[in-house]
Amino acid sequence: MTEPRYELIQGDITKLDVDAVVNAANCGLMGGGGVDGAIHRAAGQALYDECEKLPFVRAGVRCPTGEARITGAGKMKCRYIIHTAGPVYGGGDRGEAEKLGNCYANSLRLAAENGVESIAFPNISCGIYGYPLDEAAKIAVETVRRVCAGLPSIKKVIFCCFDRRNFDIYKNLLDASD
């Protein structure tokens, strides 16, 4: 089985021309700060309207931590936005690693179910949610590689880092595993 092509870029995930962009969302899916706010601003009102129609699974929660939901992309170049709610880091002993891994795994599975061949991931949970950058990057790379091994329809995975510090961490991980 052929592994997808992995790419690492530093830049603005909202500008990428891929089938799907993953949104590091909050559980309500109605926009927020960081990547989530940037994606909602770039996609425009259509994204807000589509997210608003997604059903709640409990009060205030459309997408529980570790799960993923898919919508159209509004004004963005991609076809889809896959929303996933990462864990808030609380020291590492509350199942955060498993939940973060599930964000990547469930996003990839949902992408494959919807015919996505190229997908871009931000650094999930690494902003205000406080996940340690090194740990989060290791979980991301290991999970994506493991899950993609069983999803031959995924041809290209981009790790899109907004800042140089995350980029360097991912570069070291990807170089070491080649």
N, C-alpha and C positions, 0 to 999 in steps of 0.2 A: 504494500500500500504506500502511496506517495504522500509524504507530509506536505502540508501547505507551505507556501513561501512566507517566511516571517520577515517583517520589516519593522524598523524602529525609526521614528521621526520625532523631532522636537517641533511643535507647532500648534496650530489651532485646529482641533478636531472637527469643528463646525465647517471647515473649508474642504474637507476631504471628499474625493469622488470615489466612494465605495458603495457597495450594496446596502450596508447597514453600519450605523454608528451606534455604539453603546453609550448610554447616558448613565452616569453615576448619580442616580436619582434619590429622592427621599421617598418614603413609603406612600405618601399621598399622590405623587406624580404630578404635582401642579407647579413645578418650578421652584427654584431656590437659589442658592449661591453657587459659586464655582462653576464646574462643568455643566451642572444642571441648569443654572441660570443662563449660561452662554448658549446652550442648545435651545432652550425655550426662546431666547431672544432671536437667534438666527432662524429658527423654524417659523416663528410668528404665531399668530392667533389660531391657525388651523391645528397646531399641535396642542395648544391649550384646550381647544374645543374637543379634540379627540381624546385626550387624557381624561377630561371631565366626564366623558361617556363610559369610561371603564368602570366596572362595578367595584364597590367596596367589598372586601372580604371580612372586615370588621370596622368599627368606627375609625375614620380617618386613614384607613389603610387600603390602598388598591394593589400594592405590591409588597408583600412581606419581605423582610430581609432575606437575601439569598435567592429569591425568586426573580423571574424576568417577565416582562410584558412587551408586546410589540405594537407600534403605531406607524402611521405614515410619517413622513419627514417634513411636511409643510414646505417652506421655501428653501430648505437645504438641498444640496446636490444628491445626497444619498436617497435610496428608495424608502428605507425604514430607519426608525430609531428603536433600539431595543433598550428598554429601561430596566435597570436593576438597582435594588436598594442594598447598598453595602452596610456592613456592621459598623457601629460606633465602637472604637477600640476602648476597652475597659481594663487593660492590663494583660490580656491574652488568655485568661482562664475562664472565659464565658462562651467558649465555642466560636470565637471570632474567626479563627483560621478556617474552620469548616464552612462557616457562613460566607466568608470572602471567596473561597474556592467555589462554592455553589453559585455565586454571582457569575463567574466566568463560565462554568460548566453549563448552567441553565441558559445563559445568553447564547452560547454556541449551539446548543441543542435547538433552541427556538429559531435561531438563524437557519440552521439546516432544514428544519421543518418548513420554512418559508422560502426555500430556494436561494438563499444567500450564498454567494461564492466568495465575497470579500467583505471583511468586517474590521472595524477599528475600535480599539479599546482605549479608554483613558486610564489613569491611575485611580482605580476605585478605592474609596474610603481613605485616601491619603491627604485630603484637605482638612476641612473642619471636623471630620470624623476621627482624625488623629491616629490612623494606623501607621505604625513605623514603616518608613519607606522601604528599607531593605527586606523586611519580612513580607510586606505586601507584594513587592516585585517578584520575589521568589515563588510565592503562592500563585501569582498570575502566570508566570512563565511555565511552571511545572503543570498547573492545571490545564492551561491551553494546549500544551503539547500532548498531555495524556488524553484529553477529550477529543482533540482533533484526529488522533490516531484512529478513532472509530467513526469519524465523520468525513468521508472522502469528498463530499460535495464542497467543503470549505477549502478554497484554493489559496486564499491570501488572508493573513492576519497581520494587522498593523497595531503595534503598541505606540500610541501617540502620547508623548510626554510634553506637558506645557512648559516645564522648566528644565534647566540643564542638570540639576542635581538628580532628578528622577531618570533623565535620559542616560546619565553616566552609570547609574545603578543597573538599569536594564541592559545597557551595552555590555557591561561586564558579565552579566548572567547569560546573555545570548551568545557572546563570544566563547564563554567557558563550555557551553553545551554543544557547540558546533564541532 
